[in-house]
Amino acid sequence: MADQHRLSIPTHGRGSIEITDAVAAVVRQAKAANGIAHVFVRHTSCGLAITENADASVRVDLETLLRRWAPDGDPAYLHDLEGDDDMAAHARALLTGVSLSVPFADGRLLLGTWQGIYLFEHRAQGHRREVVVTLLG
């Protein structure tokens, strides 16, 4: 049996937002005690990642790497309809990915001690992002 929920996440421009608590709340309400939480973001210029949640400098360093790997305004880009960050945001979304699967048991996400679920906004301006959480169990 699948149970599905939609989360609306406001962003404030490029950076990461921890959404672990929001996903965990969905899991706590699940009809099934054990299963998989599939988390999917419905956009092409942001992404999802599981990464360290104890030291914020990890996410700062990840942003540094994303800027290096997919710089804004690269003259080789053809797609720039929405500005210098347009194509870079799409490329960064490919690097972070748009979906994750996390097991859960007894109504709790089975993340590691230092793991958190993050939405990475890859656009310079803030947006409202929709995340779909599908529970399979």
C-alpha positions as CSV (number, residue, x, y, z in Angstrom):
1,M,0.0,0.0,0.0
2,A,1.4,3.5,-0.9
3,D,0.7,6.6,1.1
4,Q,1.6,10.0,-0.5
5,H,2.1,13.5,0.8
6,R,3.2,16.8,-0.7
7,L,5.4,19.3,1.1
8,S,5.7,22.9,0.1
9,I,9.1,24.2,0.9
10,P,10.0,28.0,0.5
11,T,13.6,28.7,-0.4
12,H,15.5,32.0,0.0
13,G,17.9,31.5,-2.9
14,R,20.9,29.3,-3.4
15,G,21.7,27.1,-0.5
16,S,20.4,24.1,1.4
17,I,17.4,23.6,3.7
18,E,17.1,20.7,6.0
19,I,13.8,18.9,5.4
20,T,14.4,15.8,7.6
21,D,11.8,16.8,10.2
22,A,9.1,17.4,7.6
23,V,9.8,14.0,6.0
24,A,10.0,12.4,9.5
25,A,6.6,13.9,10.3
26,V,5.1,12.2,7.2
27,V,6.6,8.9,8.2
28,R,5.2,9.1,11.8
29,Q,1.7,9.4,10.3
30,A,2.3,6.4,8.0
31,K,-0.2,3.5,7.9
32,A,2.7,1.1,7.6
33,A,5.2,0.7,10.4
34,N,8.1,-0.3,8.2
35,G,9.0,0.5,4.6
36,I,10.6,3.0,2.3
37,A,10.1,6.7,2.1
38,H,10.7,7.9,-1.5
39,V,11.3,11.6,-1.6
40,F,11.0,13.4,-4.9
41,V,11.3,17.1,-5.8
42,R,9.1,18.3,-8.7
43,H,11.6,20.8,-10.2
44,T,14.6,20.9,-12.6
45,S,16.6,23.6,-10.9
46,C,16.9,22.2,-7.3
47,G,17.8,18.9,-5.9
48,L,17.9,16.6,-2.9
49,A,20.7,15.1,-0.9
50,I,21.4,13.2,2.2
51,T,24.5,14.7,3.9
52,E,26.0,15.5,7.3
53,N,23.7,17.5,9.6
54,A,26.1,18.2,12.4
55,D,28.5,20.7,10.8
56,A,27.0,23.3,8.5
57,S,30.4,23.9,6.9
58,V,29.9,20.6,5.0
59,R,27.0,22.2,3.1
60,V,29.0,25.4,2.5
61,D,31.8,23.3,1.0
62,L,29.3,21.4,-1.1
63,E,28.0,24.7,-2.5
64,T,31.6,25.6,-3.3
65,L,32.0,22.4,-5.2
66,L,28.7,22.9,-7.1
67,R,29.8,26.4,-8.1
68,R,33.1,24.9,-9.3
69,W,31.5,22.1,-11.2
70,A,28.6,24.1,-12.7
71,P,29.5,27.8,-12.7
72,D,26.9,30.5,-13.4
73,G,27.2,32.3,-16.7
74,D,29.6,29.9,-18.5
75,P,29.8,31.3,-22.1
76,A,29.6,27.7,-23.4
77,Y,26.0,27.4,-22.2
78,L,23.3,27.8,-24.8
79,H,20.4,27.7,-22.3
80,D,20.2,31.0,-20.4
81,L,16.5,32.1,-20.8
82,E,16.1,32.9,-17.1
83,G,19.5,34.4,-16.5
84,D,23.1,33.4,-15.8
85,D,22.1,30.9,-13.1
86,D,19.6,29.1,-15.4
87,M,21.7,26.3,-17.0
88,A,24.0,26.1,-14.0
89,A,21.0,25.3,-11.8
90,H,19.9,22.5,-14.1
91,A,23.4,21.0,-14.1
92,R,23.6,21.2,-10.3
93,A,20.2,19.4,-10.1
94,L,21.7,16.6,-12.1
95,L,24.6,16.4,-9.6
96,T,22.5,16.4,-6.5
97,G,19.6,14.4,-7.9
98,V,15.9,14.8,-7.6
99,S,14.9,11.8,-5.5
100,L,16.0,9.8,-2.5
101,S,14.9,6.6,-0.9
102,V,15.1,6.2,2.9
103,P,14.0,3.1,4.9
104,F,11.9,3.5,7.9
105,A,10.9,1.2,10.8
106,D,8.5,1.7,13.7
107,G,7.5,5.1,12.3
108,R,11.1,6.4,12.3
109,L,13.5,7.2,9.4
110,L,16.5,4.9,9.5
111,L,19.0,7.7,8.8
112,G,22.5,7.5,10.3
113,T,23.5,9.5,13.3
114,W,24.9,12.4,11.3
115,Q,22.6,12.2,8.3
116,G,20.0,14.7,7.3
117,I,17.8,15.2,4.2
118,Y,18.3,18.5,2.4
119,L,16.7,20.4,-0.4
120,F,19.4,22.2,-2.3
121,E,18.1,25.4,-4.1
122,H,20.3,25.9,-7.1
123,R,18.7,29.2,-8.3
124,A,19.9,32.6,-7.1
125,Q,16.4,33.7,-6.2
126,G,14.1,32.0,-3.8
127,H,11.2,29.8,-5.0
128,R,8.4,27.6,-3.5
129,R,9.4,24.0,-4.1
130,E,7.1,21.0,-4.0
131,V,8.5,17.8,-2.5
132,V,6.5,14.5,-2.9
133,V,6.9,11.9,-0.2
134,T,5.6,8.4,-1.1
135,L,5.6,5.8,1.6
136,L,5.8,2.2,0.5
137,G,5.4,-0.4,3.2
